[in-house]
Amino acid sequence: MEIGNHEPMKSIYIHNLQKKYGTQIALDIKELHIEEGELCGIVGNNGAGKTTMFRLMLDLIAANQGEVWVNNSAIAGNEHWKEFTGSYLDEGFLIDFMNPQEYFYFTGKLYGFSQAEVDEALVPYKRFLSDEIAGQKKHIRQLSSGNKQKVGIVAAMLIKPKLLVLDEPFNYLDPSSQILIKRLLKQENETRRTTMLISSHNLNHITDMCSRIILLEKGKVIKNIQLPDDSINDLENYFSAQAE
């Protein structure tokens, strides 16, 4: 099932994007181009600007200057990109008085899915959701942090987005669930050419699954690694130096 009658997403273009909090610059990206179908990892230490970048891309906060363009249109003040974008950044995206099934139906309805279509879209995620979530009547607020994470990720993916944005998707997940969601993300990218931006502190997962890695430091892009052509040694050396 494809969502709506929108034009397919072509690319993301960030130009002179800056966000300040008081006098502190949280993000300052002069130019960044992400092609359709890329599985792009965003890495950096705490405070590097990863979440700020995502919040600007999703028009959740306003930039002090610059723009993010998707499919040749600026996202600020525009609604078209929402038709093909799935995202999960944190628990604030969830509706905690619903149970998971209600939340999935609610999310699907926003994108034109019937309940039957939502049920069908959930099938590939049955193992990832596990019996602790699937079919349970617990409110989302009663779930563990790991299970809340699973609900948010699956809700973002079940709508079959052309653009998927996930902030630290491996957080709170047990090792088996981390491996499983990594496989599901790679499969989605390969079969549907979904453009993905995924931040993580887990370098092993990021380097294993991504076709490109962007390293942020103090809000700036300091490395842009294209895999498998470029070496990831510089990335490992950077974090090793930061630990000394």
N, C-alpha and C positions, 0 to 999 in steps of 0.2 A: 504493500500500500504506500503510495506517495501522498504527501500532505499538501492539500490545497492545489491551486493552479499557479503558484508563484514561479518565477524564473529560477532555474537552478543557481545555487551559489557559485560564484566564480572565484573570488579571492577576498582576502582581507588586506587592507592597506591602512597603516598607522602613520600619521604625518604630524610632526612637531607636537606630540602629545605630552602635556605636562599637568601634573597635579601637585598642588602645594597644600600643606596644612600649617597655617601660620607662615613662618619663614622657612620651614623645612620642606624640601622638595622630595616628595614620595615617589614620583615617576617622571622621567624625562627621556622620552624616546623620539629621536629625530625622524627616523624612517624605518619602517619594518613592513615587509611584504610577505604574506603567507598564502601560498598557492592552494587552490582547491585540491582536496584529497590528501593533504599533508597530515601526518600524525606528529604533532609538534610538542615536544616537552619543554616546559618552562621551569628552570631550576635557579636556585639562589638561596643564600642563608636567610634567616628570619629578618624581616625588614627590608628585603631586597626590592620589593615592589610588585611581587607576583599577583597577590590578591587585588591590589589597587589597579593593576593592568586589567584584570578580568572584570572588575566592577565598572571600569570605564568602558570596556568593550560591550558590556551588557546594558549600558546606559543607566546604571544604578546610582552613580555619582556623576557630577558634572566636572569636566576638565577646566582648568584655568586657561588653557590654550590648546590648540590643535584639534584634530579630529580622527575618528576611526571610521573607515569606509568599508562597507560590505556590499558586494555585488554592485559596485559603482555608485552607491548612495551612502551619505553620512548617516550613522546610526542615531545620532542625537536628534530627538524630535521626530523620529521616523518609526513606523511600526512594521514595515514590510519584512524586516529581517527576523522578527519574532516568529513568523510563520514556519521557519525552517531551522530554528535554533533551540537546542536543548541544553540545559545548564544545571549544575548543582555546585554551589560554593560552600554552604554550611547549613546547619539546622534551621536557620531562619527562612529557608526556602520551603520548609515543610508546613503542613497544617496539622498541628499536633493533637487536635481533638477528633480527627478522623482516624479510622483504622487504615492499614496499608491498602486494602482493596478499594476502599472508598476514595482514598487519595489517588490511586492509579486511575480510577474511573473519572474523577474530577479533572485530572491532568489531561487524560485522553479527550474528554469532552471539549476542552479548550482548543484542541487541535482538530476537532471534527471527527473523532473516533467514536463509534458506538461501543457499548459495553462488550459486545461479542468480539469486536475488533481489538479491544484492549486485552481481553482474555487470550486471544490468539497471539498478540504481540508479546505477552508475558511468558509464553511457553519456553522460549530459549533461556529464560532467566530463572526457571523453576528451581534448578539445583543451587544456583547462587543465592536465591532468596531463602531456601530451606524451609522446613516445616515450622520453624520458629516464627516465620513471617507469613508465609502463604496460607491463606484460609483462616488465619487467626483474627479474633475480634478485638484484640488489644488496641487501645489508642496508641498512636505513634509516640506520644509523650511517655508511654509506659515501656517502650522498647529500650534496649541497650544502645549505647552510642554506635556500636558496630552495625546493629540492625537498622538503626536510623540512617546510617550511611548507605546501606544497601538499598533502602527504600528510595532515597534521594537520587542515587545513581541510576537505578532502574527506571524511575519516573522520567528522568532526562533522556534515557535511551529508547524507551518503548514507543515514543512518538516518531521514531525513524528520522531523526534530524539530519539535515545536510551539514550543520555546524554543531559541534558538541564541545562544551567548555566545562571542565571538571577541575576543581581546586582540591588538591591532596586527596584523591579518591581512595588511596590505600590506607589512610588513617583509620584506626580503630578496627580494621579487619584482621582476622586471624590469617596465618600464612596460606592456608588452602584457599580461602576466599580471595586473597590478593592475587594468587596465581590464576584463579578462575576468572576474575574480572579482567585481568590483563589479557587473557585469551579471548574473551568476549569483545573487548575493545579492538584488538587487532583484527579479529574476524569481521567486525562491523566496518572497520576502515578498509579492509581489503575487498569485501564483497560489494559495499555500497559507495565506496570512495568518500566516506564521511570525513570532512575536515575536522580534526580534533586538536584542541589545545588543552594540555594536561600538565598541571604543576605537581611536583612531588619532591620530597626530601629523599626518596628512595632511588638512588642513582642506578642501582642494578635493574630495577624495573624500567626506568626511563630509557636507559641505554639499550635495553633489550627490545623494547617495543617501538620506539620512536624512529622516524626517518630524519628528524631534525631536532636539535637541542639548542635552546636559547638560554644563555646564562645572564642573569641580571645581578647587578651590584649597585646598591644605593640608587635604585631607580633607573639605571642606565644599562643598555645592552653592551656587554663587554666581550662576549663570544657568541658566535653564530655557527654552530657545528652541523654540517650536512653529513648524515650517515648513509652508507658505510664509507664514503670516500674520505672524509676527514677523520683524523685520529681523535680519540677521546682522552688521550693522555694529558693534554693541556687542562681538560676539565678536572680530572682526578688530581693533577698537580695543584690546581687552584685551591681545591677544598683541603688538600693536605697542608698547604701553606697556611690556610686560615686556622688550622687546628694547632699550629705550632705556637 
